[in-house]
Amino acid sequence: MSAAYVAQAEAALDTADMVVGPAEDGGYVLIGLKRAEPALFRDIDWGTDQVLEQTLRAASQAQCSIATLATLWDVDRPEDWQRFLALDACKQEVSKS
């Protein structure tokens, strides 16, 4: 996630009640709200590929307008960490050349 991505999320809150950055695995990498909405985090099957869908459904029921950012990947499983390490190693190789 870049600073530009976070800035885009912040800007989205100018016109939406909620902004979400979806994750490839069915969750999200970022969520932002204009006001506290505890109901959005109740009855969510955390750690599953249903997290984003369930959260968006709860937001709709709470009558929140939603802005959606580009989908990213996150690091929350061992295989994600390996992906990060491989990406980091690749960046280091590029910077050496």
C-alpha positions in Angstrom: 0.0 0.0 0.0 1.4 3.3 -1.0 1.0 6.8 0.4 -1.0 7.7 -2.8 -3.4 4.8 -2.0 -4.0 6.2 1.4 -4.5 9.7 0.0 -7.0 8.3 -2.5 -8.9 6.7 0.4 -8.9 10.0 2.3 -10.2 11.9 -0.7 -12.9 9.3 -1.3 -14.3 10.2 2.2 -15.2 13.6 0.8 -18.1 12.1 -1.1 -18.7 8.7 0.5 -19.5 7.5 4.1 -17.1 4.6 3.8 -14.0 3.7 1.7 -12.7 0.2 1.3 -9.6 -1.2 -0.3 -10.4 -4.8 -1.3 -7.8 -7.5 -0.8 -7.2 -10.3 -3.3 -8.1 -12.9 -0.6 -11.7 -11.6 -0.1 -11.0 -9.3 2.8 -9.8 -5.8 2.7 -6.4 -4.0 3.1 -8.0 -0.7 4.2 -11.3 0.6 5.5 -12.1 4.2 6.4 -15.3 5.7 7.7 -16.6 9.2 8.3 -18.3 8.1 11.5 -18.2 5.1 13.7 -20.4 2.2 12.5 -19.8 -0.7 15.0 -22.5 -2.8 13.1 -20.1 -3.1 10.2 -17.9 -5.3 12.2 -20.5 -7.6 13.8 -21.3 -11.1 12.6 -18.3 -11.1 10.1 -16.6 -14.5 9.4 -13.1 -13.1 10.0 -10.3 -14.8 8.3 -12.5 -16.1 5.4 -12.9 -15.0 1.8 -16.4 -13.6 2.8 -15.1 -10.7 5.0 -15.4 -8.0 2.3 -18.7 -9.2 1.0 -20.2 -9.4 4.5 -18.8 -5.9 5.5 -20.2 -4.4 2.3 -23.6 -6.0 3.0 -23.6 -4.5 6.5 -22.6 -1.1 5.1 -25.5 -1.2 2.7 -27.9 -2.2 5.5 -26.5 0.8 7.5 -27.2 3.0 4.5 -23.6 3.9 4.1 -22.4 5.2 0.7 -19.3 3.2 -0.3 -16.2 4.1 -2.4 -14.1 1.2 -3.5 -10.4 1.5 -4.3 -8.2 -0.8 -6.4 -7.7 -4.4 -5.2 -4.4 -5.1 -3.5 -2.9 -8.1 -1.7 -2.1 -8.2 1.9 0.2 -10.1 4.3 -1.8 -12.2 6.7 -0.8 -15.8 5.9 2.6 -17.5 5.6 2.4 -17.7 1.9 1.7 -14.0 1.7 4.9 -13.3 3.7 6.8 -15.5 1.2 5.3 -13.4 -1.7 6.4 -10.2 0.1 9.9 -11.6 0.6 10.2 -12.6 -3.0 9.0 -9.1 -4.1 11.4 -7.4 -1.8 14.3 -9.5 -3.0 13.4 -8.7 -6.6 13.4 -4.9 -5.8 16.8 -5.2 -4.1 18.2 -6.9 -7.3 16.8 -4.2 -9.5 18.3 -1.4 -7.3 21.7 -3.0 -7.5 21.8 -2.8 -11.3 
